[in-house]
Amino acid sequence: MDQYRPDAGEQPPPRRITINDRRKLHPETATATTTSMQNDVNPQAAAPPVPHAPPAPEAPPASQEPNPLEAPPAPQEPNPLEAQLDAARSEAASYLNDLQRLKAEFDNYRKRIVKEQTGLIERASASLLHRLLPVLDNFELAVASAEESREFDRMLKGIEMVFGELKEVLAAEGLTAIRAKGKTFDPNFHEAALQVDGDGNGEQYVAEELRSGYTYKGRVLRPSMVKVARRGGD
Protein backbone atom coordinates (compact mmCIF):
# COMPACT_ATOMS: atom_id res chain seq x y z
CA MET A 1 0.00 0.00 0.00
CA ASP A 2 1.22 3.44 -0.79
CA GLN A 3 1.74 5.72 2.14
CA TYR A 4 -0.41 8.78 2.09
CA ARG A 5 1.48 11.91 1.50
CA PRO A 6 -0.24 15.19 1.82
CA ASP A 7 0.22 17.97 -0.56
CA ALA A 8 2.27 20.97 0.24
CA GLY A 9 -0.82 22.99 1.01
CA GLU A 10 -2.89 20.35 2.84
CA GLN A 11 -2.78 19.54 6.49
CA PRO A 12 -2.53 15.92 7.42
CA PRO A 13 -5.66 14.37 9.03
CA PRO A 14 -5.66 14.19 12.79
CA ARG A 15 -4.05 11.13 14.23
CA ARG A 16 -6.11 8.82 16.50
CA ILE A 17 -5.15 8.69 20.14
CA THR A 18 -4.57 5.16 21.21
CA ILE A 19 -4.43 3.63 24.68
CA ASN A 20 -0.68 3.69 24.59
CA ASP A 21 -0.74 7.41 24.00
CA ARG A 22 -3.01 7.87 26.99
CA ARG A 23 -0.76 5.75 29.15
CA LYS A 24 2.13 7.94 28.21
CA LEU A 25 0.33 11.19 28.91
CA HIS A 26 -1.58 10.12 32.08
CA PRO A 27 -0.15 6.94 33.51
CA GLU A 28 -2.31 7.05 36.71
CA THR A 29 -5.51 7.54 34.67
CA ALA A 30 -4.61 4.75 32.31
CA THR A 31 -4.02 2.39 35.22
CA ALA A 32 -7.40 3.25 36.75
CA THR A 33 -9.11 2.80 33.37
CA THR A 34 -7.53 -0.62 32.83
CA THR A 35 -8.57 -1.76 36.30
CA SER A 36 -12.12 -0.53 35.67
CA MET A 37 -12.27 -2.48 32.42
CA GLN A 38 -11.07 -5.64 34.18
CA ASN A 39 -13.68 -5.20 36.88
CA ASP A 40 -16.39 -4.94 34.25
CA VAL A 41 -15.27 -8.24 32.76
CA ASN A 42 -15.02 -10.21 36.14
CA PRO A 43 -16.67 -8.29 38.96
CA GLN A 44 -16.30 -11.16 41.49
CA ALA A 45 -12.54 -11.36 40.99
CA ALA A 46 -12.15 -7.61 41.34
CA ALA A 47 -14.14 -7.28 44.59
CA PRO A 48 -11.82 -7.47 47.61
CA PRO A 49 -12.73 -10.11 50.24
CA VAL A 50 -14.92 -8.81 53.00
CA PRO A 51 -13.59 -9.86 56.42
CA HIS A 52 -16.09 -11.60 58.72
CA ALA A 53 -17.00 -9.45 61.69
CA PRO A 54 -16.67 -11.19 65.09
CA PRO A 55 -20.00 -12.03 66.82
CA ALA A 56 -21.25 -9.36 69.06
CA PRO A 57 -21.04 -10.30 72.76
CA GLU A 58 -24.32 -11.21 74.37
CA ALA A 59 -25.80 -8.55 76.55
CA PRO A 60 -25.89 -9.52 80.25
CA PRO A 61 -29.36 -10.31 81.58
CA ALA A 62 -31.19 -7.47 83.10
CA SER A 63 -30.89 -7.43 86.86
CA GLN A 64 -33.98 -8.36 88.86
CA GLU A 65 -33.38 -5.76 91.50
CA PRO A 66 -36.50 -3.77 92.27
CA ASN A 67 -36.64 -0.33 90.95
CA PRO A 68 -36.67 2.10 93.87
CA LEU A 69 -38.80 4.43 91.83
CA GLU A 70 -41.58 1.85 91.44
CA ALA A 71 -44.24 1.59 94.18
CA PRO A 72 -44.14 -1.65 96.28
CA PRO A 73 -47.01 -4.09 95.72
CA ALA A 74 -49.98 -3.68 98.00
CA PRO A 75 -50.21 -6.33 100.80
CA GLN A 76 -52.78 -9.07 100.15
CA GLU A 77 -55.75 -8.94 102.48
CA PRO A 78 -56.45 -12.21 104.41
CA ASN A 79 -59.48 -14.19 103.34
CA PRO A 80 -61.97 -14.46 106.24
CA LEU A 81 -63.28 -17.78 104.93
CA GLU A 82 -59.81 -19.36 105.11
CA ALA A 83 -59.39 -18.14 108.69
CA GLN A 84 -62.77 -19.65 109.64
CA LEU A 85 -61.84 -22.91 107.92
CA ASP A 86 -58.54 -23.13 109.80
CA ALA A 87 -60.32 -22.45 113.09
CA ALA A 88 -62.92 -25.14 112.34
CA ARG A 89 -60.21 -27.67 111.50
CA SER A 90 -58.33 -26.90 114.71
CA GLU A 91 -61.53 -27.27 116.75
CA ALA A 92 -62.39 -30.56 115.04
CA ALA A 93 -58.91 -31.94 115.75
CA SER A 94 -59.27 -30.94 119.41
CA TYR A 95 -62.65 -32.67 119.66
CA LEU A 96 -61.22 -35.79 118.00
CA ASN A 97 -58.35 -35.94 120.51
CA ASP A 98 -60.78 -35.54 123.41
CA LEU A 99 -63.03 -38.28 122.03
CA GLN A 100 -60.14 -40.69 121.55
CA ARG A 101 -58.91 -40.02 125.09
CA LEU A 102 -62.40 -40.55 126.54
CA LYS A 103 -62.80 -43.76 124.55
CA ALA A 104 -59.52 -45.11 125.89
CA GLU A 105 -60.47 -44.14 129.45
CA PHE A 106 -63.89 -45.78 129.12
CA ASP A 107 -62.34 -48.99 127.77
CA ASN A 108 -59.96 -49.11 130.72
CA TYR A 109 -62.83 -48.40 133.14
CA ARG A 110 -64.99 -51.15 131.62
CA LYS A 111 -62.17 -53.69 131.84
CA ARG A 112 -61.48 -52.71 135.46
CA ILE A 113 -65.17 -53.01 136.43
CA VAL A 114 -65.50 -56.42 134.77
CA LYS A 115 -62.39 -57.60 136.56
CA GLU A 116 -63.63 -56.31 139.92
CA GLN A 117 -67.08 -57.87 139.47
CA THR A 118 -65.54 -61.19 138.52
CA GLY A 119 -63.34 -61.04 141.61
CA LEU A 120 -66.32 -60.27 143.85
CA ILE A 121 -68.32 -63.19 142.47
CA GLU A 122 -65.40 -65.54 142.88
CA ARG A 123 -64.80 -64.43 146.48
CA ALA A 124 -68.51 -64.74 147.29
CA SER A 125 -68.64 -68.23 145.83
CA ALA A 126 -65.52 -69.22 147.73
CA SER A 127 -67.03 -67.94 150.98
CA LEU A 128 -70.26 -69.90 150.42
CA LEU A 129 -68.40 -73.06 149.54
CA HIS A 130 -66.24 -72.66 152.63
CA ARG A 131 -69.41 -72.54 154.80
CA LEU A 132 -70.86 -75.59 153.05
CA LEU A 133 -67.82 -77.76 153.67
CA PRO A 134 -68.81 -78.62 157.28
CA VAL A 135 -72.28 -79.61 156.05
CA LEU A 136 -70.69 -81.94 153.53
CA ASP A 137 -68.53 -83.44 156.27
CA ASN A 138 -71.60 -84.11 158.45
CA PHE A 139 -73.43 -85.75 155.55
CA GLU A 140 -70.49 -88.10 155.07
CA LEU A 141 -70.48 -88.98 158.78
CA ALA A 142 -74.26 -89.58 158.79
CA VAL A 143 -74.09 -91.90 155.79
CA ALA A 144 -71.12 -93.82 157.27
CA SER A 145 -72.91 -94.23 160.60
CA ALA A 146 -76.12 -95.45 158.93
CA GLU A 147 -74.18 -98.08 156.95
CA GLU A 148 -72.57 -99.43 160.14
CA SER A 149 -75.59 -99.50 162.47
CA ARG A 150 -78.41 -99.97 160.01
CA GLU A 151 -80.63 -98.08 162.42
CA PHE A 152 -83.25 -95.91 160.78
CA ASP A 153 -83.78 -93.64 163.75
CA ARG A 154 -80.11 -92.72 164.07
CA MET A 155 -79.82 -92.12 160.31
CA LEU A 156 -82.92 -89.92 160.32
CA LYS A 157 -81.61 -87.95 163.26
CA GLY A 158 -78.25 -87.40 161.54
CA ILE A 159 -79.93 -86.22 158.33
CA GLU A 160 -82.08 -83.79 160.28
CA MET A 161 -79.01 -82.36 161.96
CA VAL A 162 -77.24 -81.89 158.65
CA PHE A 163 -80.32 -80.32 157.10
CA GLY A 164 -80.63 -77.86 159.99
CA GLU A 165 -76.95 -76.94 159.64
CA LEU A 166 -77.37 -76.39 155.91
CA LYS A 167 -80.32 -74.05 156.46
CA GLU A 168 -78.29 -72.06 158.97
CA VAL A 169 -75.47 -71.58 156.47
CA LEU A 170 -77.85 -70.49 153.71
CA ALA A 171 -79.73 -68.16 156.07
CA ALA A 172 -76.43 -66.55 157.03
CA GLU A 173 -75.84 -65.83 153.34
CA GLY A 174 -79.25 -64.09 153.04
CA LEU A 175 -81.45 -66.97 151.90
CA THR A 176 -84.89 -67.09 153.55
CA ALA A 177 -87.71 -69.61 153.06
CA ILE A 178 -91.11 -68.31 151.97
CA ARG A 179 -93.88 -69.36 154.35
CA ALA A 180 -96.82 -70.21 152.12
CA LYS A 181 -99.17 -72.76 153.77
CA GLY A 182 -102.37 -71.12 155.00
CA LYS A 183 -101.41 -67.74 153.59
CA THR A 184 -103.50 -65.74 151.14
CA PHE A 185 -102.45 -66.58 147.63
CA ASP A 186 -99.99 -63.97 146.28
CA PRO A 187 -98.77 -64.47 142.70
CA ASN A 188 -95.61 -62.53 143.56
CA PHE A 189 -94.51 -65.26 145.99
CA HIS A 190 -96.64 -68.25 145.03
CA GLU A 191 -96.94 -70.32 141.89
CA ALA A 192 -100.28 -72.13 141.62
CA ALA A 193 -99.75 -75.67 140.42
CA LEU A 194 -103.16 -77.11 141.46
CA GLN A 195 -106.53 -75.66 142.37
CA VAL A 196 -108.94 -77.46 144.66
CA ASP A 197 -112.66 -77.18 143.86
CA GLY A 198 -114.80 -76.27 146.83
CA ASP A 199 -118.15 -74.83 147.82
CA GLY A 200 -116.68 -71.64 149.19
CA ASN A 201 -116.65 -68.38 147.24
CA GLY A 202 -114.12 -66.54 149.40
CA GLU A 203 -110.57 -65.50 148.66
CA GLN A 204 -107.94 -67.92 147.44
CA TYR A 205 -105.42 -69.27 149.86
CA VAL A 206 -102.56 -71.77 149.88
CA ALA A 207 -103.99 -75.11 150.89
CA GLU A 208 -100.72 -77.01 150.55
CA GLU A 209 -97.09 -76.27 149.68
CA LEU A 210 -95.70 -78.61 147.04
CA ARG A 211 -92.22 -77.07 146.78
CA SER A 212 -90.56 -74.53 149.01
CA GLY A 213 -89.79 -71.03 147.74
CA TYR A 214 -86.96 -68.73 148.81
CA THR A 215 -86.02 -65.08 148.82
CA TYR A 216 -82.49 -63.76 148.70
CA LYS A 217 -82.02 -60.54 150.65
CA GLY A 218 -85.66 -59.55 150.14
CA ARG A 219 -85.87 -60.49 146.46
CA VAL A 220 -87.78 -63.55 145.30
CA LEU A 221 -85.26 -66.14 144.22
CA ARG A 222 -87.83 -68.85 143.54
CA PRO A 223 -91.61 -68.73 144.22
CA SER A 224 -93.30 -71.48 146.20
CA MET A 225 -95.20 -74.09 144.20
CA VAL A 226 -98.59 -74.47 145.94
CA LYS A 227 -102.10 -75.94 145.82
CA VAL A 228 -104.78 -73.23 145.86
CA ALA A 229 -108.29 -73.37 147.35
CA ARG A 230 -111.05 -70.92 148.26
CA ARG A 231 -112.10 -69.99 151.74
CA GLY A 232 -115.69 -70.41 152.75
CA GLY A 233 -117.92 -67.32 152.72
CA ASP A 234 -119.13 -65.79 155.96
C-alpha positions as YAML, in Angstrom:
chain: A
units: angstrom
residues:
- id: 1
  name: MET
  ca: [0.00, 0.00, 0.00]
- id: 2
  name: ASP
  ca: [1.22, 3.44, -0.79]
- id: 3
  name: GLN
  ca: [1.74, 5.72, 2.14]
- id: 4
  name: TYR
  ca: [-0.41, 8.78, 2.09]
- id: 5
  name: ARG
  ca: [1.48, 11.91, 1.50]
- id: 6
  name: PRO
  ca: [-0.24, 15.19, 1.82]
- id: 7
  name: ASP
  ca: [0.22, 17.97, -0.56]
- id: 8
  name: ALA
  ca: [2.27, 20.97, 0.24]
- id: 9
  name: GLY
  ca: [-0.82, 22.99, 1.01]
- id: 10
  name: GLU
  ca: [-2.89, 20.35, 2.84]
- id: 11
  name: GLN
  ca: [-2.78, 19.54, 6.49]
- id: 12
  name: PRO
  ca: [-2.53, 15.92, 7.42]
- id: 13
  name: PRO
  ca: [-5.66, 14.37, 9.03]
- id: 14
  name: PRO
  ca: [-5.66, 14.19, 12.79]
- id: 15
  name: ARG
  ca: [-4.05, 11.13, 14.23]
- id: 16
  name: ARG
  ca: [-6.11, 8.82, 16.50]
- id: 17
  name: ILE
  ca: [-5.15, 8.69, 20.14]
- id: 18
  name: THR
  ca: [-4.57, 5.16, 21.21]
- id: 19
  name: ILE
  ca: [-4.43, 3.63, 24.68]
- id: 20
  name: ASN
  ca: [-0.68, 3.69, 24.59]
- id: 21
  name: ASP
  ca: [-0.74, 7.41, 24.00]
- id: 22
  name: ARG
  ca: [-3.01, 7.87, 26.99]
- id: 23
  name: ARG
  ca: [-0.76, 5.75, 29.15]
- id: 24
  name: LYS
  ca: [2.13, 7.94, 28.21]
- id: 25
  name: LEU
  ca: [0.33, 11.19, 28.91]
- id: 26
  name: HIS
  ca: [-1.58, 10.12, 32.08]
- id: 27
  name: PRO
  ca: [-0.15, 6.94, 33.51]
- id: 28
  name: GLU
  ca: [-2.31, 7.05, 36.71]
- id: 29
  name: THR
  ca: [-5.51, 7.54, 34.67]
- id: 30
  name: ALA
  ca: [-4.61, 4.75, 32.31]
- id: 31
  name: THR
  ca: [-4.02, 2.39, 35.22]
- id: 32
  name: ALA
  ca: [-7.40, 3.25, 36.75]
- id: 33
  name: THR
  ca: [-9.11, 2.80, 33.37]
- id: 34
  name: THR
  ca: [-7.53, -0.62, 32.83]
- id: 35
  name: THR
  ca: [-8.57, -1.76, 36.30]
- id: 36
  name: SER
  ca: [-12.12, -0.53, 35.67]
- id: 37
  name: MET
  ca: [-12.27, -2.48, 32.42]
- id: 38
  name: GLN
  ca: [-11.07, -5.64, 34.18]
- id: 39
  name: ASN
  ca: [-13.68, -5.20, 36.88]
- id: 40
  name: ASP
  ca: [-16.39, -4.94, 34.25]
- id: 41
  name: VAL
  ca: [-15.27, -8.24, 32.76]
- id: 42
  name: ASN
  ca: [-15.02, -10.21, 36.14]
- id: 43
  name: PRO
  ca: [-16.67, -8.29, 38.96]
- id: 44
  name: GLN
  ca: [-16.30, -11.16, 41.49]
- id: 45
  name: ALA
  ca: [-12.54, -11.36, 40.99]
- id: 46
  name: ALA
  ca: [-12.15, -7.61, 41.34]
- id: 47
  name: ALA
  ca: [-14.14, -7.28, 44.59]
- id: 48
  name: PRO
  ca: [-11.82, -7.47, 47.61]
- id: 49
  name: PRO
  ca: [-12.73, -10.11, 50.24]
- id: 50
  name: VAL
  ca: [-14.92, -8.81, 53.00]
- id: 51
  name: PRO
  ca: [-13.59, -9.86, 56.42]
- id: 52
  name: HIS
  ca: [-16.09, -11.60, 58.72]
- id: 53
  name: ALA
  ca: [-17.00, -9.45, 61.69]
- id: 54
  name: PRO
  ca: [-16.67, -11.19, 65.09]
- id: 55
  name: PRO
  ca: [-20.00, -12.03, 66.82]
- id: 56
  name: ALA
  ca: [-21.25, -9.36, 69.06]
- id: 57
  name: PRO
  ca: [-21.04, -10.30, 72.76]
- id: 58
  name: GLU
  ca: [-24.32, -11.21, 74.37]
- id: 59
  name: ALA
  ca: [-25.80, -8.55, 76.55]
- id: 60
  name: PRO
  ca: [-25.89, -9.52, 80.25]
- id: 61
  name: PRO
  ca: [-29.36, -10.31, 81.58]
- id: 62
  name: ALA
  ca: [-31.19, -7.47, 83.10]
- id: 63
  name: SER
  ca: [-30.89, -7.43, 86.86]
- id: 64
  name: GLN
  ca: [-33.98, -8.36, 88.86]
- id: 65
  name: GLU
  ca: [-33.38, -5.76, 91.50]
- id: 66
  name: PRO
  ca: [-36.50, -3.77, 92.27]
- id: 67
  name: ASN
  ca: [-36.64, -0.33, 90.95]
- id: 68
  name: PRO
  ca: [-36.67, 2.10, 93.87]
- id: 69
  name: LEU
  ca: [-38.80, 4.43, 91.83]
- id: 70
  name: GLU
  ca: [-41.58, 1.85, 91.44]
- id: 71
  name: ALA
  ca: [-44.24, 1.59, 94.18]
- id: 72
  name: PRO
  ca: [-44.14, -1.65, 96.28]
- id: 73
  name: PRO
  ca: [-47.01, -4.09, 95.72]
- id: 74
  name: ALA
  ca: [-49.98, -3.68, 98.00]
- id: 75
  name: PRO
  ca: [-50.21, -6.33, 100.80]
- id: 76
  name: GLN
  ca: [-52.78, -9.07, 100.15]
- id: 77
  name: GLU
  ca: [-55.75, -8.94, 102.48]
- id: 78
  name: PRO
  ca: [-56.45, -12.21, 104.41]
- id: 79
  name: ASN
  ca: [-59.48, -14.19, 103.34]
- id: 80
  name: PRO
  ca: [-61.97, -14.46, 106.24]
- id: 81
  name: LEU
  ca: [-63.28, -17.78, 104.93]
- id: 82
  name: GLU
  ca: [-59.81, -19.36, 105.11]
- id: 83
  name: ALA
  ca: [-59.39, -18.14, 108.69]
- id: 84
  name: GLN
  ca: [-62.77, -19.65, 109.64]
- id: 85
  name: LEU
  ca: [-61.84, -22.91, 107.92]
- id: 86
  name: ASP
  ca: [-58.54, -23.13, 109.80]
- id: 87
  name: ALA
  ca: [-60.32, -22.45, 113.09]
- id: 88
  name: ALA
  ca: [-62.92, -25.14, 112.34]
- id: 89
  name: ARG
  ca: [-60.21, -27.67, 111.50]
- id: 90
  name: SER
  ca: [-58.33, -26.90, 114.71]
- id: 91
  name: GLU
  ca: [-61.53, -27.27, 116.75]
- id: 92
  name: ALA
  ca: [-62.39, -30.56, 115.04]
- id: 93
  name: ALA
  ca: [-58.91, -31.94, 115.75]
- id: 94
  name: SER
  ca: [-59.27, -30.94, 119.41]
- id: 95
  name: TYR
  ca: [-62.65, -32.67, 119.66]
- id: 96
  name: LEU
  ca: [-61.22, -35.79, 118.00]
- id: 97
  name: ASN
  ca: [-58.35, -35.94, 120.51]
- id: 98
  name: ASP
  ca: [-60.78, -35.54, 123.41]
- id: 99
  name: LEU
  ca: [-63.03, -38.28, 122.03]
- id: 100
  name: GLN
  ca: [-60.14, -40.69, 121.55]
- id: 101
  name: ARG
  ca: [-58.91, -40.02, 125.09]
- id: 102
  name: LEU
  ca: [-62.40, -40.55, 126.54]
- id: 103
  name: LYS
  ca: [-62.80, -43.76, 124.55]
- id: 104
  name: ALA
  ca: [-59.52, -45.11, 125.89]
- id: 105
  name: GLU
  ca: [-60.47, -44.14, 129.45]
- id: 106
  name: PHE
  ca: [-63.89, -45.78, 129.12]
- id: 107
  name: ASP
  ca: [-62.34, -48.99, 127.77]
- id: 108
  name: ASN
  ca: [-59.96, -49.11, 130.72]
- id: 109
  name: TYR
  ca: [-62.83, -48.40, 133.14]
- id: 110
  name: ARG
  ca: [-64.99, -51.15, 131.62]
- id: 111
  name: LYS
  ca: [-62.17, -53.69, 131.84]
- id: 112
  name: ARG
  ca: [-61.48, -52.71, 135.46]
- id: 113
  name: ILE
  ca: [-65.17, -53.01, 136.43]
- id: 114
  name: VAL
  ca: [-65.50, -56.42, 134.77]
- id: 115
  name: LYS
  ca: [-62.39, -57.60, 136.56]
- id: 116
  name: GLU
  ca: [-63.63, -56.31, 139.92]
- id: 117
  name: GLN
  ca: [-67.08, -57.87, 139.47]
- id: 118
  name: THR
  ca: [-65.54, -61.19, 138.52]
- id: 119
  name: GLY
  ca: [-63.34, -61.04, 141.61]
- id: 120
  name: LEU
  ca: [-66.32, -60.27, 143.85]
- id: 121
  name: ILE
  ca: [-68.32, -63.19, 142.47]
- id: 122
  name: GLU
  ca: [-65.40, -65.54, 142.88]
- id: 123
  name: ARG
  ca: [-64.80, -64.43, 146.48]
- id: 124
  name: ALA
  ca: [-68.51, -64.74, 147.29]
- id: 125
  name: SER
  ca: [-68.64, -68.23, 145.83]
- id: 126
  name: ALA
  ca: [-65.52, -69.22, 147.73]
- id: 127
  name: SER
  ca: [-67.03, -67.94, 150.98]
- id: 128
  name: LEU
  ca: [-70.26, -69.90, 150.42]
- id: 129
  name: LEU
  ca: [-68.40, -73.06, 149.54]
- id: 130
  name: HIS
  ca: [-66.24, -72.66, 152.63]
- id: 131
  name: ARG
  ca: [-69.41, -72.54, 154.80]
- id: 132
  name: LEU
  ca: [-70.86, -75.59, 153.05]
- id: 133
  name: LEU
  ca: [-67.82, -77.76, 153.67]
- id: 134
  name: PRO
  ca: [-68.81, -78.62, 157.28]
- id: 135
  name: VAL
  ca: [-72.28, -79.61, 156.05]
- id: 136
  name: LEU
  ca: [-70.69, -81.94, 153.53]
- id: 137
  name: ASP
  ca: [-68.53, -83.44, 156.27]
- id: 138
  name: ASN
  ca: [-71.60, -84.11, 158.45]
- id: 139
  name: PHE
  ca: [-73.43, -85.75, 155.55]
- id: 140
  name: GLU
  ca: [-70.49, -88.10, 155.07]
- id: 141
  name: LEU
  ca: [-70.48, -88.98, 158.78]
- id: 142
  name: ALA
  ca: [-74.26, -89.58, 158.79]
- id: 143
  name: VAL
  ca: [-74.09, -91.90, 155.79]
- id: 144
  name: ALA
  ca: [-71.12, -93.82, 157.27]
- id: 145
  name: SER
  ca: [-72.91, -94.23, 160.60]
- id: 146
  name: ALA
  ca: [-76.12, -95.45, 158.93]
- id: 147
  name: GLU
  ca: [-74.18, -98.08, 156.95]
- id: 148
  name: GLU
  ca: [-72.57, -99.43, 160.14]
- id: 149
  name: SER
  ca: [-75.59, -99.50, 162.47]
- id: 150
  name: ARG
  ca: [-78.41, -99.97, 160.01]
- id: 151
  name: GLU
  ca: [-80.63, -98.08, 162.42]
- id: 152
  name: PHE
  ca: [-83.25, -95.91, 160.78]
- id: 153
  name: ASP
  ca: [-83.78, -93.64, 163.75]
- id: 154
  name: ARG
  ca: [-80.11, -92.72, 164.07]
- id: 155
  name: MET
  ca: [-79.82, -92.12, 160.31]
- id: 156
  name: LEU
  ca: [-82.92, -89.92, 160.32]
- id: 157
  name: LYS
  ca: [-81.61, -87.95, 163.26]
- id: 158
  name: GLY
  ca: [-78.25, -87.40, 161.54]
- id: 159
  name: ILE
  ca: [-79.93, -86.22, 158.33]
- id: 160
  name: GLU
  ca: [-82.08, -83.79, 160.28]
- id: 161
  name: MET
  ca: [-79.01, -82.36, 161.96]
- id: 162
  name: VAL
  ca: [-77.24, -81.89, 158.65]
- id: 163
  name: PHE
  ca: [-80.32, -80.32, 157.10]
- id: 164
  name: GLY
  ca: [-80.63, -77.86, 159.99]
- id: 165
  name: GLU
  ca: [-76.95, -76.94, 159.64]
- id: 166
  name: LEU
  ca: [-77.37, -76.39, 155.91]
- id: 167
  name: LYS
  ca: [-80.32, -74.05, 156.46]
- id: 168
  name: GLU
  ca: [-78.29, -72.06, 158.97]
- id: 169
  name: VAL
  ca: [-75.47, -71.58, 156.47]
- id: 170
  name: LEU
  ca: [-77.85, -70.49, 153.71]
- id: 171
  name: ALA
  ca: [-79.73, -68.16, 156.07]
- id: 172
  name: ALA
  ca: [-76.43, -66.55, 157.03]
- id: 173
  name: GLU
  ca: [-75.84, -65.83, 153.34]
- id: 174
  name: GLY
  ca: [-79.25, -64.09, 153.04]
- id: 175
  name: LEU
  ca: [-81.45, -66.97, 151.90]
- id: 176
  name: THR
  ca: [-84.89, -67.09, 153.55]
- id: 177
  name: ALA
  ca: [-87.71, -69.61, 153.06]
- id: 178
  name: ILE
  ca: [-91.11, -68.31, 151.97]
- id: 179
  name: ARG
  ca: [-93.88, -69.36, 154.35]
- id: 180
  name: ALA
  ca: [-96.82, -70.21, 152.12]
- id: 181
  name: LYS
  ca: [-99.17, -72.76, 153.77]
- id: 182
  name: GLY
  ca: [-102.37, -71.12, 155.00]
- id: 183
  name: LYS
  ca: [-101.41, -67.74, 153.59]
- id: 184
  name: THR
  ca: [-103.50, -65.74, 151.14]
- id: 185
  name: PHE
  ca: [-102.45, -66.58, 147.63]
- id: 186
  name: ASP
  ca: [-99.99, -63.97, 146.28]
- id: 187
  name: PRO
  ca: [-98.77, -64.47, 142.70]
- id: 188
  name: ASN
  ca: [-95.61, -62.53, 143.56]
- id: 189
  name: PHE
  ca: [-94.51, -65.26, 145.99]
- id: 190
  name: HIS
  ca: [-96.64, -68.25, 145.03]
- id: 191
  name: GLU
  ca: [-96.94, -70.32, 141.89]
- id: 192
  name: ALA
  ca: [-100.28, -72.13, 141.62]
- id: 193
  name: ALA
  ca: [-99.75, -75.67, 140.42]
- id: 194
  name: LEU
  ca: [-103.16, -77.11, 141.46]
- id: 195
  name: GLN
  ca: [-106.53, -75.66, 142.37]
- id: 196
  name: VAL
  ca: [-108.94, -77.46, 144.66]
- id: 197
  name: ASP
  ca: [-112.66, -77.18, 143.86]
- id: 198
  name: GLY
  ca: [-114.80, -76.27, 146.83]
- id: 199
  name: ASP
  ca: [-118.15, -74.83, 147.82]
- id: 200
  name: GLY
  ca: [-116.68, -71.64, 149.19]
- id: 201
  name: ASN
  ca: [-116.65, -68.38, 147.24]
- id: 202
  name: GLY
  ca: [-114.12, -66.54, 149.40]
- id: 203
  name: GLU
  ca: [-110.57, -65.50, 148.66]
- id: 204
  name: GLN
  ca: [-107.94, -67.92, 147.44]
- id: 205
  name: TYR
  ca: [-105.42, -69.27, 149.86]
- id: 206
  name: VAL
  ca: [-102.56, -71.77, 149.88]
- id: 207
  name: ALA
  ca: [-103.99, -75.11, 150.89]
- id: 208
  name: GLU
  ca: [-100.72, -77.01, 150.55]
- id: 209
  name: GLU
  ca: [-97.09, -76.27, 149.68]
- id: 210
  name: LEU
  ca: [-95.70, -78.61, 147.04]
- id: 211
  name: ARG
  ca: [-92.22, -77.07, 146.78]
- id: 212
  name: SER
  ca: [-90.56, -74.53, 149.01]
- id: 213
  name: GLY
  ca: [-89.79, -71.03, 147.74]
- id: 214
  name: TYR
  ca: [-86.96, -68.73, 148.81]
- id: 215
  name: THR
  ca: [-86.02, -65.08, 148.82]
- id: 216
  name: TYR
  ca: [-82.49, -63.76, 148.70]
- id: 217
  name: LYS
  ca: [-82.02, -60.54, 150.65]
- id: 218
  name: GLY
  ca: [-85.66, -59.55, 150.14]
- id: 219
  name: ARG
  ca: [-85.87, -60.49, 146.46]
- id: 220
  name: VAL
  ca: [-87.78, -63.55, 145.30]
- id: 221
  name: LEU
  ca: [-85.26, -66.14, 144.22]
- id: 222
  name: ARG
  ca: [-87.83, -68.85, 143.54]
- id: 223
  name: PRO
  ca: [-91.61, -68.73, 144.22]
- id: 224
  name: SER
  ca: [-93.30, -71.48, 146.20]
- id: 225
  name: MET
  ca: [-95.20, -74.09, 144.20]
- id: 226
  name: VAL
  ca: [-98.59, -74.47, 145.94]
- id: 227
  name: LYS
  ca: [-102.10, -75.94, 145.82]
- id: 228
  name: VAL
  ca: [-104.78, -73.23, 145.86]
- id: 229
  name: ALA
  ca: [-108.29, -73.37, 147.35]
- id: 230
  name: ARG
  ca: [-111.05, -70.92, 148.26]
- id: 231
  name: ARG
  ca: [-112.10, -69.99, 151.74]
- id: 232
  name: GLY
  ca: [-115.69, -70.41, 152.75]
- id: 233
  name: GLY
  ca: [-117.92, -67.32, 152.72]
- id: 234
  name: ASP
  ca: [-119.13, -65.79, 155.96]
...
